[in-house]
Amino acid sequence: MTSSLIIALVIFLACAGSFAAVLHHDKRTLWTGALAVLTVVSLGVLLLVSAMIIFNVTGADHKVLLGILVAIALLILIATLLFMVTVVVMFLAEGIRILTKEGWQVRNMLSLATGLLLVGYLVVWPFIGRLARQSFTTYLYEYVSLVALYLLFLVSMYALTAILNLYNPGKHQLDYLVVLGAGLIGERVSPVLAARIDRAIGLLAHHPHAKLVMSGGQGPDEVIPEAVAMKNYAVAHGVPAERIILEDQSKTTYENIKFSYWLMKSGAQVALVTNSFHVYRALLIAKRQGFKCIGYGAKTRWYFTLNAFVREFAAYLKITYRMQLTVAAGLAALVIFDALLQ
């Protein structure tokens, strides 16, 4: 039993140490979320082994320990079921809400579509599995199920990593705060863009030597560059014009980051400011360009955040499509190998 405790302790320390190292070095990786989960799970195993040793040493009734373990297992099961139901209801309810508030455009249907897909996977898909009796359909069902499980795991790690990247504990002596552009309403910033600028202005108060980089070019349906409208908004809210740098040529998030870095001093400490749902993908884009930075998120309406999160995850899949195709091919090979063994 002592050896089990040592093994559990070593595993926990390895997971916790790896998690701390990733947070310190660069948390813009899905390993951040995965190691966070592994650390919590390994801690649970360590506590369980410790409890079993204590019960053995004290000679306590093992029925009590068994009862505690069963109660914990039931609580975990109930919590998992409640979480699944809550997620499904949340996507369905907020999906309907964004459609009623923002209009019935295709881009506003992502939350509702996700909720319906989750209902289909949890309720309808197991029933379809019972009908897959022929060899080909059985293996096709197995492959689709594996892909669905992988996507559920991936989106969970993506969400957890995205949340962890919103928090930046400790002191950061920032030189630049890059505000990523969004749409305009005439010559005025949209509410979404205003929230980003407000967040940056709040951060500016804690970094007296930092400058704002307003990043956004002029779209085909815009009368002025986004960066100009963003500067006007910031100046109207008390930011001195000399603390603002304009980057008014970019058209995408990739260009926002790339062109903004061209305007900065080498080795500067940088933070990207955008809406919370957009922070992690922006950080990933910066990482792929070789830029080191942190991110801060602006508040967004919840129903809009859910819909946008689905869009951001889809964009993440597009960015990492080579890796996703490799995993899909690996899962196909696994199913084929299983078929050959039959």
Rosetta blueprint (number, residue, H / E / L):
1 M L
2 T H
3 S H
4 S H
5 L H
6 I H
7 I H
8 A H
9 L H
10 V H
11 I H
12 F H
13 L H
14 A H
15 C H
16 A H
17 G H
18 S H
19 F H
20 A H
21 A H
22 V H
23 L H
24 H H
25 H H
26 D L
27 K L
28 R L
29 T L
30 L L
31 W H
32 T H
33 G H
34 A H
35 L H
36 A H
37 V H
38 L H
39 T H
40 V H
41 V H
42 S H
43 L H
44 G H
45 V H
46 L H
47 L H
48 L H
49 V H
50 S H
51 A H
52 M H
53 I H
54 I H
55 F H
56 N H
57 V H
58 T H
59 G L
60 A L
61 D L
62 H H
63 K H
64 V H
65 L H
66 L H
67 G H
68 I H
69 L H
70 V H
71 A H
72 I H
73 A H
74 L H
75 L H
76 I H
77 L H
78 I H
79 A H
80 T H
81 L H
82 L H
83 F H
84 M H
85 V H
86 T H
87 V H
88 V H
89 V H
90 M H
91 F H
92 L H
93 A H
94 E H
95 G H
96 I H
97 R H
98 I H
99 L H
100 T H
101 K H
102 E H
103 G L
104 W L
105 Q L
106 V H
107 R H
108 N H
109 M H
110 L H
111 S H
112 L H
113 A H
114 T H
115 G H
116 L H
117 L H
118 L H
119 V H
120 G H
121 Y H
122 L H
123 V H
124 V H
125 W H
126 P H
127 F H
128 I H
129 G H
130 R H
131 L H
132 A L
133 R L
134 Q L
135 S H
136 F H
137 T H
138 T H
139 Y H
140 L H
141 Y H
142 E H
143 Y H
144 V H
145 S H
146 L H
147 V H
148 A H
149 L H
150 Y H
151 L H
152 L H
153 F H
154 L H
155 V H
156 S H
157 M H
158 Y H
159 A H
160 L H
161 T H
162 A H
163 I H
164 L H
165 N L
166 L L
167 Y L
168 N L
169 P L
170 G L
171 K L
172 H L
173 Q L
174 L L
175 D L
176 Y E
177 L E
178 V E
179 V E
180 L E
181 G L
182 A L
183 G L
184 L E
185 I E
186 G L
187 E L
188 R E
189 V E
190 S L
191 P H
192 V H
193 L H
194 A H
195 A H
196 R H
197 I H
198 D H
199 R H
200 A H
201 I H
202 G H
203 L H
204 L H
205 A L
206 H L
207 H L
208 P L
209 H L
210 A L
211 K E
212 L E
213 V E
214 M E
215 S E
216 G L
217 G L
218 Q L
219 G L
220 P L
221 D L
222 E L
223 V L
224 I L
225 P L
226 E H
227 A H
228 V H
229 A H
230 M H
231 K H
232 N H
233 Y H
234 A H
235 V H
236 A H
237 H L
238 G L
239 V L
240 P L
241 A H
242 E H
243 R H
244 I E
245 I E
246 L E
247 E E
248 D L
249 Q L
250 S L
251 K L
252 T L
253 T H
254 Y H
255 E H
256 N H
257 I H
258 K H
259 F H
260 S H
261 Y H
262 W H
263 L L
264 M L
265 K L
266 S L
267 G L
268 A L
269 Q L
270 V E
271 A E
272 L E
273 V E
274 T E
275 N E
276 S H
277 F H
278 H H
279 V H
280 Y H
281 R H
282 A H
283 L H
284 L H
285 I H
286 A H
287 K H
288 R H
289 Q L
290 G L
291 F L
292 K L
293 C L
294 I E
295 G E
296 Y E
297 G E
298 A E
299 K L
300 T L
301 R L
302 W H
303 Y H
304 F H
305 T H
306 L H
307 N H
308 A H
309 F H
310 V H
311 R H
312 E H
313 F H
314 A H
315 A H
316 Y H
317 L H
318 K H
319 I H
320 T L
321 Y H
322 R H
323 M H
324 Q H
325 L H
326 T H
327 V H
328 A H
329 A H
330 G H
331 L H
332 A H
333 A H
334 L H
335 V H
336 I H
337 F H
338 D H
339 A H
340 L H
341 L H
342 Q L
